[in-house]
Amino acid sequence: MAHESSILSLVEAFGKGEKAQLRAAEWPILFVDDSDDQREIMAMLFHNSGFPLTTKADATDIVKCVAEQGIRLIFLDLHLGKQSG
């Protein structure tokens, strides 16, 4: 859970104030993890932050997602079942 609290601190620091909310909207984020719990935690962390968040359970179509949504930051699980980050 330590990495979740670090991410939350980053989100809170970056997401304060109206200008920060506008900046946050410019940072679409992709979170890829095969754990339903981890994806749910990240969705909760980013829900009110202003950051657009997309979650995926596997690496399928990541390149397409990045291109279509203008993803600027990716959190990627390095052990995705049969796939590797």
N, CA and C atoms as an extended XYZ file, in Angstrom:
255
Properties=species:S:1:pos:R:3:atomname:S:1:resname:S:1:resid:I:1 pbc="F F F"
N         0.800       -1.196        0.000 N   MET     1
C         0.000        0.000        0.000 CA  MET     1
C         0.849        1.269        0.000 C   MET     1
N         2.145        1.157        0.184 N   ALA     2
C         2.998        2.340        0.227 CA  ALA     2
C         2.967        3.088       -1.091 C   ALA     2
N         2.983        2.348       -2.212 N   HIS     3
C         2.977        3.058       -3.491 CA  HIS     3
C         1.650        3.766       -3.724 C   HIS     3
N         0.524        3.244       -3.205 N   GLU     4
C        -0.758        3.932       -3.341 CA  GLU     4
C        -0.745        5.265       -2.596 C   GLU     4
N        -0.159        5.305       -1.401 N   SER     5
C        -0.115        6.563       -0.646 CA  SER     5
C         0.802        7.577       -1.322 C   SER     5
N         1.890        7.128       -1.941 N   SER     6
C         2.768        8.035       -2.675 CA  SER     6
C         2.053        8.617       -3.882 C   SER     6
N         1.327        7.790       -4.585 N   ILE     7
C         0.567        8.259       -5.745 CA  ILE     7
C        -0.509        9.232       -5.299 C   ILE     7
N        -1.196        8.926       -4.196 N   LEU     8
C        -2.226        9.812       -3.682 CA  LEU     8
C        -1.639       11.169       -3.321 C   LEU     8
N        -0.469       11.196       -2.695 N   SER     9
C         0.188       12.462       -2.350 CA  SER     9
C         0.492       13.276       -3.602 C   SER     9
N         0.964       12.615       -4.635 N   LEU    10
C         1.251       13.281       -5.896 CA  LEU    10
C        -0.023       13.859       -6.502 C   LEU    10
N        -1.070       13.072       -6.523 N   VAL    11
C        -2.348       13.517       -7.085 CA  VAL    11
C        -2.880       14.705       -6.308 C   VAL    11
N        -2.839       14.630       -4.984 N   GLU    12
C        -3.347       15.728       -4.162 CA  GLU    12
C        -2.534       16.996       -4.360 C   GLU    12
N        -1.219       16.881       -4.421 N   ALA    13
C        -0.367       18.054       -4.588 CA  ALA    13
C        -0.571       18.692       -5.960 C   ALA    13
N        -0.718       17.875       -6.971 N   PHE    14
C        -0.848       18.382       -8.329 CA  PHE    14
C        -2.255       18.889       -8.601 C   PHE    14
N        -3.243       18.330       -7.901 N   GLY    15
C        -4.632       18.619       -8.216 CA  GLY    15
C        -5.282       19.711       -7.394 C   GLY    15
N        -4.520       20.586       -6.727 N   LYS    16
C        -5.110       21.641       -5.907 CA  LYS    16
C        -5.323       22.908       -6.730 C   LYS    16
N        -6.489       23.493       -6.574 N   GLY    17
C        -6.785       24.762       -7.232 CA  GLY    17
C        -7.296       24.599       -8.645 C   GLY    17
N        -7.921       25.663       -9.139 N   GLU    18
C        -8.529       25.635      -10.467 CA  GLU    18
C        -7.495       25.451      -11.573 C   GLU    18
N        -6.373       26.163      -11.492 N   LYS    19
C        -5.338       26.021      -12.518 CA  LYS    19
C        -4.776       24.609      -12.527 C   LYS    19
N        -4.612       24.037      -11.360 N   ALA    20
C        -4.105       22.668      -11.271 CA  ALA    20
C        -5.096       21.696      -11.899 C   ALA    20
N        -6.392       21.932      -11.694 N   GLN    21
C        -7.399       21.071      -12.311 CA  GLN    21
C        -7.305       21.145      -13.829 C   GLN    21
N        -7.055       22.326      -14.357 N   LEU    22
C        -6.891       22.462      -15.805 CA  LEU    22
C        -5.653       21.715      -16.276 C   LEU    22
N        -4.557       21.810      -15.520 N   ARG    23
C        -3.340       21.055      -15.867 CA  ARG    23
C        -3.609       19.564      -15.817 C   ARG    23
N        -4.306       19.135      -14.791 N   ALA    24
C        -4.587       17.707      -14.633 CA  ALA    24
C        -5.347       17.168      -15.826 C   ALA    24
N        -6.291       17.945      -16.335 N   ALA    25
C        -7.096       17.498      -17.469 CA  ALA    25
C        -6.243       17.278      -18.713 C   ALA    25
N        -5.074       17.892      -18.742 N   GLU    26
C        -4.163       17.742      -19.876 CA  GLU    26
C        -3.263       16.510      -19.742 C   GLU    26
N        -3.439       15.737      -18.681 N   TRP    27
C        -2.589       14.580      -18.418 CA  TRP    27
C        -3.398       13.288      -18.370 C   TRP    27
N        -3.884       12.802      -19.516 N   PRO    28
C        -4.588       11.516      -19.511 CA  PRO    28
C        -3.636       10.403      -19.046 C   PRO    28
N        -4.140        9.563      -18.172 N   ILE    29
C        -3.321        8.511      -17.556 CA  ILE    29
C        -3.901        7.146      -17.894 C   ILE    29
N        -3.007        6.200      -18.150 N   LEU    30
C        -3.389        4.812      -18.379 CA  LEU    30
C        -2.802        3.972      -17.263 C   LEU    30
N        -3.632        3.151      -16.639 N   PHE    31
C        -3.187        2.243      -15.580 CA  PHE    31
C        -3.484        0.825      -16.039 C   PHE    31
N        -2.438        0.011      -16.181 N   VAL    32
C        -2.580       -1.353      -16.669 CA  VAL    32
C        -2.148       -2.319      -15.578 C   VAL    32
N        -3.096       -3.138      -15.116 N   ASP    33
C        -2.814       -4.117      -14.062 CA  ASP    33
C        -3.851       -5.222      -14.154 C   ASP    33
N        -3.418       -6.460      -14.024 N   ASP    34
C        -4.363       -7.568      -14.104 CA  ASP    34
C        -5.131       -7.779      -12.799 C   ASP    34
N        -4.833       -7.016      -11.788 N   SER    35
C        -5.535       -7.110      -10.505 CA  SER    35
C        -6.737       -6.158      -10.487 C   SER    35
N        -7.921       -6.721      -10.340 N   ASP    36
C        -9.129       -5.897      -10.233 CA  ASP    36
C        -9.016       -4.918       -9.066 C   ASP    36
N        -8.470       -5.392       -7.946 N   ASP    37
C        -8.331       -4.542       -6.756 CA  ASP    37
C        -7.432       -3.342       -7.029 C   ASP    37
N        -6.302       -3.571       -7.685 N   GLN    38
C        -5.383       -2.470       -7.975 CA  GLN    38
C        -6.018       -1.442       -8.912 C   GLN    38
N        -6.743       -1.933       -9.925 N   ARG    39
C        -7.415       -0.998      -10.840 CA  ARG    39
C        -8.489       -0.202      -10.106 C   ARG    39
N        -9.202       -0.831       -9.196 N   GLU    40
C       -10.235       -0.146       -8.427 CA  GLU    40
C        -9.629        0.915       -7.498 C   GLU    40
N        -8.513        0.579       -6.855 N   ILE    41
C        -7.831        1.537       -5.976 CA  ILE    41
C        -7.391        2.757       -6.781 C   ILE    41
N        -6.778        2.529       -7.922 N   MET    42
C        -6.324        3.653       -8.742 CA  MET    42
C        -7.503        4.496       -9.228 C   MET    42
N        -8.581        3.856       -9.608 N   ALA    43
C        -9.767        4.602      -10.045 CA  ALA    43
C       -10.269        5.495       -8.913 C   ALA    43
N       -10.272        4.982       -7.685 N   MET    44
C       -10.718        5.783       -6.541 CA  MET    44
C        -9.754        6.946       -6.284 C   MET    44
N        -8.449        6.683       -6.371 N   LEU    45
C        -7.462        7.733       -6.133 CA  LEU    45
C        -7.604        8.894       -7.118 C   LEU    45
N        -7.880        8.559       -8.362 N   PHE    46
C        -7.921        9.574       -9.396 CA  PHE    46
C        -9.321       10.126       -9.657 C   PHE    46
N       -10.333        9.575       -9.029 N   HIS    47
C       -11.726        9.934       -9.317 CA  HIS    47
C       -11.987       11.439       -9.260 C   HIS    47
N       -11.594       12.090       -8.201 N   ASN    48
C       -11.872       13.515       -8.033 CA  ASN    48
C       -10.681       14.423       -8.321 C   ASN    48
N        -9.639       13.871       -8.894 N   SER    49
C        -8.410       14.638       -9.090 CA  SER    49
C        -8.411       15.494      -10.349 C   SER    49
N        -9.304       15.186      -11.268 N   GLY    50
C        -9.309       15.903      -12.537 CA  GLY    50
C        -8.481       15.223      -13.619 C   GLY    50
N        -7.724       14.191      -13.240 N   PHE    51
C        -6.944       13.455      -14.221 CA  PHE    51
C        -7.845       12.455      -14.933 C   PHE    51
N        -7.878       12.484      -16.258 N   PRO    52
C        -8.620       11.453      -16.974 CA  PRO    52
C        -7.864       10.127      -16.837 C   PRO    52
N        -8.517        9.103      -16.341 N   LEU    53
C        -7.869        7.814      -16.100 CA  LEU    53
C        -8.564        6.721      -16.892 C   LEU    53
N        -7.765        5.946      -17.612 N   THR    54
C        -8.241        4.748      -18.296 CA  THR    54
C        -7.548        3.573      -17.646 C   THR    54
N        -8.294        2.514      -17.367 N   THR    55
C        -7.677        1.310      -16.804 CA  THR    55
C        -7.857        0.151      -17.776 C   THR    55
N        -6.877       -0.725      -17.781 N   LYS    56
C        -6.923       -1.936      -18.604 CA  LYS    56
C        -6.396       -3.102      -17.784 C   LYS    56
N        -6.925       -4.279      -18.063 N   ALA    57
C        -6.533       -5.482      -17.346 CA  ALA    57
C        -5.351       -6.192      -18.000 C   ALA    57
N        -5.053       -5.855      -19.256 N   ASP    58
C        -3.924       -6.486      -19.939 CA  ASP    58
C        -3.326       -5.513      -20.947 C   ASP    58
N        -2.293       -5.948      -21.631 N   ALA    59
C        -1.558       -5.068      -22.530 CA  ALA    59
C        -2.173       -4.971      -23.927 C   ALA    59
N        -3.282       -5.646      -24.146 N   THR    60
C        -3.931       -5.613      -25.444 CA  THR    60
C        -4.329       -4.182      -25.805 C   THR    60
N        -3.971       -3.763      -26.983 N   ASP    61
C        -4.354       -2.458      -27.538 CA  ASP    61
C        -3.819       -1.253      -26.769 C   ASP    61
N        -2.731       -1.419      -26.002 N   ILE    62
C        -2.170       -0.274      -25.278 CA  ILE    62
C        -1.718        0.812      -26.256 C   ILE    62
N        -1.028        0.425      -27.316 N   VAL    63
C        -0.523        1.410      -28.273 CA  VAL    63
C        -1.687        2.183      -28.885 C   VAL    63
N        -2.753        1.480      -29.243 N   LYS    64
C        -3.937        2.128      -29.811 CA  LYS    64
C        -4.561        3.087      -28.796 C   LYS    64
N        -4.669        2.666      -27.555 N   CYS    65
C        -5.232        3.497      -26.487 CA  CYS    65
C        -4.399        4.764      -26.298 C   CYS    65
N        -3.098        4.628      -26.284 N   VAL    66
C        -2.205        5.774      -26.110 CA  VAL    66
C        -2.390        6.756      -27.261 C   VAL    66
N        -2.443        6.250      -28.474 N   ALA    67
C        -2.588        7.116      -29.641 CA  ALA    67
C        -3.945        7.817      -29.666 C   ALA    67
N        -5.006        7.084      -29.396 N   GLU    68
C        -6.353        7.648      -29.490 CA  GLU    68
C        -6.674        8.622      -28.358 C   GLU    68
N        -6.166        8.359      -27.156 N   GLN    69
C        -6.533        9.175      -26.004 CA  GLN    69
C        -5.452       10.172      -25.595 C   GLN    69
N        -4.343       10.168      -26.304 N   GLY    70
C        -3.275       11.108      -25.972 CA  GLY    70
C        -2.693       10.868      -24.590 C   GLY    70
N        -2.584        9.604      -24.201 N   ILE    71
C        -2.073        9.235      -22.883 CA  ILE    71
C        -0.683        9.844      -22.689 C   ILE    71
N        -0.475       10.467      -21.525 N   ARG    72
C         0.816       11.095      -21.235 CA  ARG    72
C         1.573       10.404      -20.109 C   ARG    72
N         0.882        9.521      -19.373 N   LEU    73
C         1.533        8.815      -18.274 CA  LEU    73
C         0.927        7.423      -18.184 C   LEU    73
N         1.793        6.407      -18.058 N   ILE    74
C         1.331        5.020      -17.961 CA  ILE    74
C         1.890        4.399      -16.692 C   ILE    74
N         0.988        3.825      -15.895 N   PHE    75
C         1.372        2.970      -14.770 CA  PHE    75
C         1.171        1.555      -15.269 C   PHE    75
N         2.246        0.772      -15.338 N   LEU    76
C         2.190       -0.541      -15.966 CA  LEU    76
C         2.706       -1.618      -15.018 C   LEU    76
N         1.861       -2.592      -14.754 N   ASP    77
C         2.266       -3.756      -13.970 CA  ASP    77
C         3.284       -4.537      -14.800 C   ASP    77
N         4.415       -4.847      -14.216 N   LEU    78
C         5.460       -5.552      -14.955 CA  LEU    78
C         5.212       -7.044      -15.082 C   LEU    78
N         4.217       -7.568      -14.387 N   HIS    79
C         3.895       -9.002      -14.452 CA  HIS    79
C         2.411       -9.150      -14.743 C   HIS    79
N         2.082       -9.109      -16.015 N   LEU    80
C         0.679       -9.180      -16.448 CA  LEU    80
C         0.339      -10.606      -16.879 C   LEU    80
N         0.154      -11.476      -15.939 N   GLY    81
C        -0.195      -12.849      -16.284 CA  GLY    81
C         0.820      -13.442      -17.237 C   GLY    81
N         0.373      -13.770      -18.451 N   LYS    82
C         1.259      -14.350      -19.459 CA  LYS    82
C         2.052      -13.293      -20.204 C   LYS    82
N         1.705      -12.022      -20.017 N   GLN    83
C         2.395      -10.933      -20.701 CA  GLN    83
C         3.430      -10.330      -19.752 C   GLN    83
N         4.309       -9.550      -20.350 N   SER    84
C         5.320       -8.864      -19.545 CA  SER    84
C         5.302       -7.387      -19.895 C   SER    84
N         5.365       -6.518      -18.853 N   GLY    85
C         5.385       -5.076      -19.072 CA  GLY    85
C         6.707       -4.650      -19.623 C   GLY    85
